[in-house]
Amino acid sequence: MEWMRVLRAFKAMRECGYEGGEDIVKTAVQAANKRDRHDDVMAISNHDGRQYTSELVAAVRLKQKKRVFEILDEVKDNEVEDDNMHGRAVGAACKTKQHELVCEILDYMHANGVDTTGAYVRACRLAFKSGKYDFALELLRMMKTHGMDPTDDYKHHLISLHKADLHDRVESVFEAMRKAGGVCDEKMYEIAVDSAIRVNNHDLVMSILDDMKRDAGLSKSLSEVFCCSVGVAVSTNQHQLVLDMFDFMAHTDIDASAAYVTAIRSAFKSKQYDFVFDILRKMTENGVDAREEYSHAVMLFNKLECYDRAFKAMRELGYSPTEQYKNQIRSLHKAGLHDRLLSVFEAMRNAEKVFCDQDVYGSAIDSAIRVKNRDLVMSILDDLKRDAGLPKTPTAVFSRAVGVAVLTNQHQLALDVFDFMARTDMDASAAYFTAIRTAFKSKQYDFVFDILRKMTENGVDASEEYSHVVMSFNKLECYDQVLRAFKAMRECGYEGGEDIVKTAVQAANKRDRHDDVMAISNHDGRQYTSELVAAVRLKQKKRVFEILDEVKDNEVEDDNMHGRAVGAACKTKQHELVCEILDYMHANGVDTTDVYVSARRHALKSGEYDFALQLLRLMKTHGMDPTEQYKHHLMSLHKAGLHDRVESVFESYAENGVCLR
């Protein structure tokens, strides 16, 4: 509505004889264009003579061809400079579908030396945008007649058509370009081949490839074009075309490996699994090393759970898939897919030209145990035993087998494996050690003893394992098991070192099993202190003094032995025995000082005050000075508020002639 007011005001202004400045005229033309009032544009421009571009566009839109060229002539005669004028006229003609007028304006521009580059670009783009593909191609041909190089415009046109999936159009434009003698680069060939494949034009594909082969400048680019081409051919299910392209490549000096990889990947991506084998066979047929591609295919089939077909294909083509089998088994074991691993292993065992090594056997046995397939486990062990390819029967595999069997609580299977090993000449000690360690780790303590018994039963030296078991149970503070292991060890005739005996005695003491202490010590003869303490606690007075006599006779040095015996007697309130041990020590010249101190403290702590006083008197009879001990005793009683006791002790001082200071 506002633009109409502008035109009304301008018209009234002109009727009043006012010309208005250039900006006024320009505004009026703009208003007329906004309202599509091309007659008004013409009237305003004719009256002013300065708005050639607007008038020209209006004349085009009004389809006044004669006026269009009159304006163009005026522009030429008046040497009007407007770089955009012709382009806008061509654009208006394209938008109003006046294709003949477009060509005539371009001819006019060419004839009058006006640069048509921008106009052609604009016209081609508008033609493409409006779906006038034939007219766009006509413009490209016209460029050639005007002496211009249309190569870049052909290229842009091809790219646009390809991007819009107009593959038939791409084909026709490419053919037109070839007939016109246009120079194609790598990108243009790639687009042309792609579109030719998508419209199933086999002959054009091969023709383009021939062109590229002959073009010395592009022969090196063939590899990249082939990669793209075979990928498209596979994805569109044109299998024969793919194979024909590979044959074509085989007759060139191109490295085709990348193209084969692309084809295989495209086949996998589009789930054309059977065609993967055709590609692999074609590689071999054309003399291309396909080992890496087979390996890649095996891994992908593994991921898709279709790996048996890949292995079969490799065998048919004469390749040994040993490494691929191994990688497959390793991957399946890592993923915990034990059933699948065993099926692959069975295929590997039955395959020709395939060798199972220690790692393969180890993984297979591990999986067989985990799925509780005992028969397969024993079968694999038989294979191991017979396999001449293995330098020696690998004990590591057996160690792994018993370890997994113990870990999965398959105790009988572990024992059966040990029996199997006993029938071979292998050293089974490492396997027994692994089983024991695993049993400890999984807290299967009772089974530890079954393993130790199996060792002895199968004639294997178990002395080290028994020692290890004793120390391990001690570390876990399982003292009953320590004693059990030590007893079993002794029953098997293993002596054990001093540390083992000491550990056993310590465990017996921890559990207050004094009979066991006596049994352990009697058997060894080196644990006098422990045996002596045990005899005291068991109140075996006769045995106490027999041990003390043995100690004296054997000149055993242990500064703490007598003190521990006296301490044990105090704790068990055997006061008479305490005094007899002190008499024995005094009679045999053993220093009793520390022992008296210890005994008095025990008596005081347990409230045996009379016995404590008796000990002080005994010191005197043994010719020792009890002064300091009396003093400490008085202080302790006083501190405890036992004043009556203080008085009696003090009286005892006087009676025994002790001098207090």
C-alpha positions in Angstrom: 0.0 0.0 0.0 2.9 2.4 0.8 4.5 1.7 -2.6 1.3 2.7 -4.4 1.3 6.0 -2.5 4.9 6.5 -3.7 3.8 6.0 -7.3 0.8 8.2 -6.9 2.9 11.0 -5.4 5.5 10.7 -8.2 2.8 10.8 -10.9 1.2 13.9 -9.3 4.7 15.5 -9.1 5.3 14.9 -12.8 1.8 16.3 -13.6 2.7 19.5 -11.8 5.9 19.8 -13.9 8.4 18.9 -11.2 11.2 16.6 -12.4 12.6 15.5 -9.1 16.2 14.4 -8.6 17.8 11.1 -9.4 17.0 9.6 -6.0 13.3 10.5 -6.5 13.2 8.7 -9.9 15.1 5.8 -8.5 12.7 5.5 -5.6 9.7 5.6 -8.0 11.2 2.9 -10.2 11.8 0.8 -7.1 8.2 1.2 -6.0 6.9 0.2 -9.5 9.1 -2.9 -9.4 7.9 -3.8 -5.9 4.3 -3.8 -7.2 5.3 -5.5 -10.5 3.9 -2.5 -12.4 6.3 -2.9 -15.3 4.4 -0.3 -17.5 5.0 2.3 -14.8 8.7 1.4 -14.8 8.8 1.9 -18.5 7.0 5.2 -18.2 9.2 6.5 -15.5 12.4 5.4 -17.2 11.5 6.7 -20.6 10.7 10.1 -19.1 14.0 10.2 -17.2 16.3 8.1 -19.4 18.6 7.1 -16.5 16.9 3.9 -15.4 18.0 1.6 -18.2 18.4 -1.5 -16.1 15.0 -1.2 -14.5 13.4 -0.5 -17.8 15.3 -3.4 -19.4 14.2 -5.9 -16.8 10.6 -4.6 -17.1 10.6 -5.0 -20.8 11.8 -8.6 -20.4 9.1 -9.4 -17.9 6.5 -7.8 -20.2 7.9 -9.9 -23.0 8.5 -6.9 -25.2 11.5 -8.3 -27.1 11.7 -5.4 -29.5 11.9 -2.9 -26.7 14.5 -5.1 -24.9 16.9 -4.8 -27.8 16.1 -1.1 -28.3 17.1 -0.5 -24.7 20.3 -2.5 -25.2 21.1 -0.4 -28.3 20.5 2.8 -26.4 22.8 1.5 -23.6 25.5 0.8 -26.2 25.0 4.1 -28.0 25.0 6.1 -24.8 27.9 4.1 -23.5 26.1 3.5 -20.2 28.2 1.5 -17.8 26.3 -1.1 -15.7 28.1 -4.4 -15.2 25.0 -6.0 -13.9 22.5 -4.9 -16.5 22.8 -7.7 -19.0 23.0 -10.3 -16.2 19.7 -9.0 -14.7 18.1 -9.1 -18.1 19.2 -12.7 -18.7 18.1 -13.6 -15.2 14.6 -12.1 -15.7 14.3 -14.0 -19.0 15.3 -17.3 -17.3 12.8 -16.7 -14.5 10.0 -16.1 -17.1 11.1 -19.1 -19.1 11.9 -17.1 -22.2 14.8 -19.4 -23.2 15.0 -18.1 -26.8 15.3 -14.5 -25.5 18.1 -15.7 -23.1 20.1 -17.1 -26.0 19.4 -13.9 -28.2 20.6 -11.6 -25.3 23.8 -13.8 -24.9 24.4 -13.6 -28.7 23.9 -9.8 -28.6 26.4 -9.6 -25.7 28.9 -11.8 -27.6 28.5 -9.8 -30.8 29.0 -6.5 -29.0 32.0 -7.6 -27.0 30.3 -7.7 -23.6 31.7 -10.2 -21.2 29.2 -13.1 -20.9 30.9 -15.1 -18.1 28.7 -13.9 -15.3 25.6 -14.0 -17.4 26.2 -17.7 -18.4 26.9 -18.7 -14.8 23.7 -17.0 -13.7 21.6 -18.5 -16.5 22.9 -22.0 -15.9 22.2 -21.8 -12.2 18.6 -20.5 -12.7 18.0 -23.2 -15.4 19.2 -25.9 -13.0 17.2 -24.5 -10.1 14.0 -24.4 -12.1 14.5 -28.0 -13.4 15.3 -26.9 -17.0 18.2 -29.3 -17.4 18.0 -29.5 -21.2 18.2 -25.7 -21.4 21.2 -25.7 -19.0 22.9 -28.2 -21.3 22.0 -26.0 -24.3 23.7 -23.0 -22.6 26.9 -25.0 -22.0 27.0 -25.9 -25.7 26.4 -22.3 -26.6 29.3 -21.2 -24.5 31.5 -23.4 -26.7 30.1 -21.6 -29.9 31.0 -18.3 -28.3 34.6 -19.4 -27.9 34.4 -19.8 -24.2 35.8 -22.8 -22.2 32.8 -24.4 -20.5 34.8 -27.0 -18.5 34.3 -25.5 -15.1 30.6 -24.9 -15.8 30.3 -28.5 -17.0 32.0 -29.7 -13.8 29.7 -27.6 -11.6 26.7 -28.8 -13.5 27.7 -32.4 -13.1 28.3 -32.0 -9.4 24.9 -30.4 -9.0 23.1 -33.1 -10.9 25.0 -35.8 -9.0 24.2 -34.2 -5.7 20.5 -34.2 -6.7 20.7 -37.9 -7.6 19.8 -37.1 -11.2 22.1 -39.8 -12.6 20.5 -40.0 -16.0 21.1 -36.3 -16.5 24.7 -36.7 -15.3 25.2 -39.3 -18.0 23.7 -37.1 -20.8 25.8 -34.1 -19.7 28.9 -36.1 -19.5 28.3 -37.5 -23.0 27.7 -34.0 -24.4 30.9 -32.8 -22.8 32.9 -35.7 -24.3 31.4 -35.0 -27.8 32.2 -31.4 -27.4 35.9 -32.3 -26.7 35.8 -31.0 -23.1 38.6 -31.9 -20.8 37.5 -34.1 -17.8 39.4 -34.2 -14.6 39.4 -36.9 -11.9 36.4 -35.5 -10.1 34.3 -35.4 -13.2 35.2 -39.0 -14.2 34.4 -40.1 -10.7 31.0 -38.6 -10.8 30.3 -40.0 -14.3 31.3 -43.5 -13.3 29.3 -43.3 -10.1 26.2 -42.2 -12.0 26.7 -44.8 -14.8 26.9 -47.5 -12.2 23.7 -46.3 -10.4 21.8 -46.4 -13.7 23.2 -49.9 -14.6 25.0 -48.7 -17.7 27.8 -51.2 -17.7 29.1 -50.2 -21.2 29.5 -46.5 -20.2 31.4 -47.5 -17.0 33.9 -49.5 -18.9 34.1 -46.8 -21.6 34.9 -44.1 -19.0 37.6 -46.4 -17.4 39.1 -46.8 -20.9 39.2 -43.0 -21.3 40.9 -42.6 -18.0 43.5 -45.3 -18.8 44.4 -43.5 -22.1 44.6 -40.1 -20.4 48.2 -39.9 -19.3 47.3 -37.1 -16.9 44.7 -39.2 -15.1 46.2 -42.7 -15.2 47.7 -42.2 -11.7 44.3 -41.2 -10.4 42.6 -44.4 -11.5 43.2 -46.1 -8.2 41.0 -43.6 -6.3 38.3 -43.7 -8.9 38.3 -47.5 -8.9 37.9 -47.5 -5.1 34.8 -45.3 -5.3 33.4 -47.2 -8.2 33.7 -50.7 -6.8 32.2 -49.5 -3.6 29.1 -48.1 -5.4 28.8 -51.2 -7.6 28.8 -53.5 -4.5 26.3 -51.4 -2.7 24.0 -51.5 -5.7 24.4 -55.3 -6.0 26.1 -55.2 -9.4 28.4 -58.1 -8.7 29.4 -58.9 -12.2 30.3 -55.3 -12.9 32.6 -55.3 -9.8 34.4 -58.4 -11.0 34.7 -56.9 -14.5 36.3 -53.8 -13.0 38.8 -55.9 -11.1 39.7 -57.8 -14.3 40.1 -54.4 -16.0 42.5 -53.3 -13.2 44.4 -56.5 -13.5 45.4 -55.4 -17.1 46.8 -52.2 -15.9 49.8 -51.4 -13.6 47.4 -50.0 -10.9 47.8 -51.2 -7.3 44.3 -52.7 -6.8 44.6 -53.6 -3.1 42.8 -50.5 -1.9 39.9 -51.2 -4.3 39.6 -54.8 -3.0 39.5 -53.6 0.6 36.8 -51.0 -0.3 34.7 -53.7 -2.1 35.0 -56.1 0.9 34.0 -53.5 3.4 31.0 -52.4 1.2 30.0 -56.1 0.9 30.1 -56.5 4.7 28.3 -53.2 5.3 25.4 -54.3 2.9 25.4 -57.9 4.3 26.5 -59.5 1.0 28.5 -62.1 2.8 28.6 -64.6 0.0 30.0 -62.0 -2.4 32.9 -61.3 0.1 34.2 -64.7 -0.9 33.8 -64.0 -4.6 35.9 -60.8 -4.1 38.6 -62.8 -2.2 38.7 -65.4 -4.9 39.0 -62.7 -7.6 42.0 -61.3 -5.7 43.7 -64.6 -5.8 42.8 -65.2 -9.4 44.3 -61.9 -10.4 47.5 -62.6 -8.5 46.9 -60.2 -5.6 48.1 -61.2 -2.2 44.8 -61.7 -0.2 46.2 -62.9 3.1 45.6 -59.6 5.0 42.1 -59.3 3.5 41.3 -62.9 4.5 42.5 -62.1 8.1 40.3 -59.0 8.1 37.3 -61.0 6.8 37.8 -63.6 9.4 37.8 -61.0 12.2 34.6 -59.4 10.8 32.9 -62.8 10.4 33.9 -63.5 13.9 32.1 -60.4 15.0 29.1 -61.4 13.0 29.4 -65.0 14.3 29.9 -66.3 10.7 33.5 -67.2 11.0 33.4 -70.8 9.8 32.8 -69.8 6.2 35.9 -67.6 6.2 38.1 -70.4 7.5 36.7 -72.8 4.9 37.4 -70.3 2.1 41.0 -69.8 3.2 41.6 -73.6 3.3 40.0 -74.0 -0.2 42.4 -71.3 -1.5 45.4 -72.9 -0.1 46.1 -70.6 2.8 46.8 -71.9 6.3 44.5 -70.1 8.7 46.4 -71.0 11.8 47.0 -67.4 12.9 43.4 -66.5 12.1 42.2 -69.4 14.2 44.5 -68.4 17.0 43.3 -64.8 16.9 39.7 -66.0 16.8 40.1 -68.2 19.8 41.9 -65.5 21.7 39.1 -63.0 21.0 36.4 -65.4 21.9 38.1 -66.4 25.2 38.6 -62.7 26.1 34.8 -62.2 25.5 33.9 -65.2 27.6 32.2 -66.9 24.7 33.4 -70.4 25.7 30.9 -72.5 23.7 31.8 -70.6 20.5 35.4 -71.0 21.2 35.1 -74.7 21.5 33.3 -75.0 18.2 36.1 -73.0 16.6 38.7 -75.3 18.3 36.9 -78.4 17.0 37.0 -76.9 13.5 40.7 -76.1 13.9 41.5 -79.6 15.2 39.8 -81.2 12.1 41.3 -78.8 9.6 44.2 -79.6 7.4 47.4 -77.5 7.4 46.5 -76.1 10.9 48.7 -76.4 13.9 47.5 -76.0 17.5 50.1 -74.5 19.8 50.3 -74.3 23.6 48.2 -71.1 23.8 45.4 -72.6 21.7 45.3 -75.8 23.8 45.4 -73.7 27.0 42.4 -71.6 25.9 40.5 -74.6 24.7 41.0 -76.5 28.0 40.1 -73.4 29.9 36.8 -73.0 28.1 36.1 -76.8 28.2 36.5 -76.7 32.0 34.3 -73.6 32.3 31.4 -75.2 30.4 32.0 -78.4 32.5 32.8 -80.6 29.5 35.0 -83.2 31.2 35.3 -85.6 28.2 36.5 -82.7 26.0 39.1 -81.8 28.6 40.5 -85.3 28.7 40.4 -85.5 24.9 42.4 -82.3 24.6 44.9 -83.6 27.1 45.3 -86.7 25.0 46.0 -84.5 22.0 48.6 -82.7 23.9 50.3 -85.9 24.8 50.4 -87.2 21.3 51.1 -83.9 19.4 54.6 -84.4 18.0 54.6 -80.7 16.9 55.1 -79.7 20.6 58.7 -80.2 21.7 57.5 -81.3 25.2 54.2 -81.9 26.8 53.6 -78.3 28.0 53.2 -78.4 31.7 51.9 -74.8 31.6 48.7 -76.0 30.0 48.2 -78.6 32.7 48.8 -75.9 35.4 46.2 -73.7 33.8 43.8 -76.6 33.6 44.0 -77.5 37.3 43.9 -73.9 38.3 40.6 -73.3 36.4 39.2 -76.6 37.7 39.9 -75.6 41.3 38.6 -72.0 40.7 35.3 -73.4 39.3 35.0 -76.0 42.2 35.4 -79.0 39.9 37.5 -80.9 42.4 37.2 -84.4 40.9 38.3 -83.0 37.5 41.4 -81.4 39.1 42.3 -84.8 40.7 41.6 -86.6 37.4 44.0 -84.2 35.6 46.7 -85.0 38.3 46.2 -88.7 37.7 46.5 -88.1 33.9 49.8 -86.3 34.5 51.0 -89.2 36.7 50.8 -91.4 33.7 53.2 -89.2 31.7 56.8 -88.3 32.3 56.2 -84.6 32.9 57.1 -82.8 36.1 53.8 -82.1 37.8 55.1 -80.0 40.7 54.2 -76.7 39.1 50.6 -77.8 38.4 50.2 -78.9 42.1 51.5 -75.6 43.3 49.1 -73.7 41.0 46.2 -75.8 42.3 47.1 -75.2 45.9 47.6 -71.5 45.4 44.2 -71.2 43.6 42.5 -73.2 46.4 43.9 -70.7 48.9 42.8 -67.8 46.8 39.3 -69.1 46.6 39.2 -70.2 50.3 38.8 -73.9 49.5 40.9 -74.9 52.4 39.7 -78.5 52.8 40.5 -79.1 49.1 44.1 -78.1 49.8 44.6 -81.3 51.8 43.0 -83.3 49.0 45.6 -81.9 46.7 48.4 -82.7 49.1 47.2 -86.2 49.5 47.0 -86.6 45.7 50.6 -85.5 45.4 51.8 -88.2 47.9 49.5 -90.8 46.3 51.1 -90.1 42.8 54.6 -90.2 44.2 55.3 -86.5 43.9 57.6 -84.9 46.6 55.2 -82.7 48.6 57.6 -81.5 51.2 57.8 -77.9 49.8 54.1 -77.7 49.3 53.4 -78.9 52.9 55.8 -76.2 54.2 54.1 -73.6 52.0 50.7 -74.7 53.2 51.7 -74.6 56.9 53.1 -71.0 56.5 50.1 -69.9 54.4 47.5 -71.1 57.0 49.6 -69.5 59.7 49.5 -66.2 57.8 45.7 -66.5 57.6 45.6 -67.2 61.4 43.9 -70.6 60.7 45.8 -72.4 63.5 43.7 -75.6 63.4 44.6 -76.0 59.7 48.2 -75.3 60.5 48.2 -78.2 63.0 46.3 -80.4 60.5 48.8 -79.7 57.8 51.8 -80.2 60.1 50.3 -83.5 61.3 49.7 -84.7 57.7 53.2 -83.6 56.8 54.7 -85.7 59.6 52.6 -88.7 58.6 54.1 -88.5 55.1 57.5 -88.6 56.6 58.5 -84.9 56.0 60.4 -83.4 58.9 60.1 -79.7 58.0 62.6 -77.0 59.0 62.9 -75.3 62.3 60.6 -72.5 61.2 57.9 -75.0 60.3 58.1 -76.7 63.7 58.2 -73.4 65.4 55.1 -72.3 63.5 53.3 -75.5 64.4 54.1 -75.1 68.1 53.0 -71.5 68.0 49.7 -72.6 66.4 49.2 -75.2 69.1 49.8 -72.7 71.8 47.4 -70.2 70.2 44.7 -72.9 70.4 45.8 -74.1 73.9 46.4 -77.5 72.5 49.2 -78.4 74.8 49.1 -82.1 73.9 50.0 -81.1 70.4 52.8 -78.9 71.6 54.2 -82.0 73.5 53.8 -84.2 70.4 55.5 -81.7 68.1 58.4 -81.0 70.5 59.0 -84.7 71.4 59.2 -85.5 67.8 61.7 -82.7 67.0 63.6 -82.3 70.3 64.4 -78.7 69.7 61.4 -77.0 71.1 62.3 -77.4 74.8 60.7 -74.2 75.9 57.4 -74.9 74.2 57.4 -78.4 75.5 58.3 -77.3 79.0 55.5 -74.7 79.1 53.1 -77.3 77.8 54.1 -79.8 80.5 53.5 -77.1 83.2 50.1 -76.3 81.8 49.2 -80.0 81.7 50.5 -80.3 85.3 52.9 -83.0 84.4 55.4 -82.3 87.1 57.6 -85.3 86.4 57.9 -84.4 82.7 58.7 -80.8 83.7 61.9 -81.8 85.6 62.8 -84.4 82.9 62.8 -81.6 80.4 64.9 -79.4 82.7 67.4 -82.3 83.1 67.5 -82.7 79.3 68.2 -79.0 78.9 71.0 -79.2 81.5 72.5 -82.3 80.0 72.3 -80.9 76.4 73.6 -77.5 77.5 70.7 -75.8 75.7 70.9 -72.0 75.9 67.6 -70.2 76.4 67.6 -67.3 78.9 63.8 -67.2 78.9 63.0 -70.9 79.3 62.9 -71.1 83.1 61.1 -67.8 83.3 58.3 -69.0 80.9 57.9 -72.2 82.9 57.6 -70.3 86.2 55.2 -67.8 84.6 53.0 -70.7 83.3 53.0 -72.3 86.8 52.0 -68.9 88.3 49.1 -68.5 85.9 47.8 -72.0 86.6 48.3 -71.3 90.4 50.8 -74.2 90.9 52.6 -72.4 93.7 54.4 -75.5 94.9 55.7 -76.1 91.4 56.9 -72.5 91.2 59.0 -72.9 94.3 60.3 -76.3 93.2 61.5 -74.8 89.9 63.1 -72.0 91.7 64.9 -74.5 94.0 66.0 -76.4 90.9 67.4 -73.3 89.3 69.2 -72.3 92.5 70.6 -75.8 92.9 71.9 -75.8 89.3 73.4 -72.4 89.4 70.8 -70.7 87.1 70.3 -67.0 87.8 66.9 -66.6 89.4 66.7 -62.8 89.7 64.4 -62.0 86.8 62.3 -65.1 87.5 61.7 -64.0 91.1 60.6 -60.5 89.8 58.3 -62.1 87.2 56.8 -64.5 89.7 56.2 -61.9 92.4 54.4 -59.6 89.8 52.2 -62.5 88.6 51.3 -63.3 92.3 50.5 -59.6 93.1 48.5 -59.2 89.9 46.4 -62.3 90.6 45.8 -61.3 94.3 48.0 -64.0 95.7 49.6 -61.7 98.3 50.6 -64.5 100.7 52.3 -66.4 97.9 54.1 -63.2 96.9 55.4 -62.8 100.5 56.4 -66.5 100.4 58.5 -65.8 97.3 60.3 -62.9 99.1 61.2 -65.2 102.0 62.4 -67.9 99.5 64.7 -65.4 98.0 66.3 -64.9 101.4 66.8 -68.7 101.8 68.5 -68.8 98.4 71.0 -66.3 99.6 69.6 -63.4 97.6 69.1 -59.8 98.9 65.3 -59.3 98.8 65.5 -55.6 99.9 64.6 -54.1 96.5 61.8 -56.6 96.0 60.4 -55.9 99.5 60.5 -52.2 98.7 58.7 -52.6 95.4 56.2 -55.0 97.0 55.4 -52.4 99.8 55.0 -49.7 97.2 52.6 -51.7 95.1 50.5 -52.7 98.2 50.3 -49.2 99.4 49.4 -47.9 96.0 46.5 -50.4 96.0 45.3 -49.3 99.4 46.1 -52.6 101.0 47.4 -51.2 104.2 46.9 -54.4 106.3 49.1 -56.2 103.8 51.7 -53.4 104.0 51.8 -54.0 107.7 52.3 -57.8 107.4 55.0 -57.4 104.8 56.8 -54.8 106.9 56.7 -57.2 109.8 58.1 -59.9 107.6 61.0 -57.5 106.8 61.9 -57.4 110.5 61.6 -61.1 111.0 63.9 -61.8 108.1 66.4 -59.2 109.2 66.0 -57.1 106.1 67.4 -53.6 106.5 65.1 -50.9 105.0 66.6 -47.6 104.0 
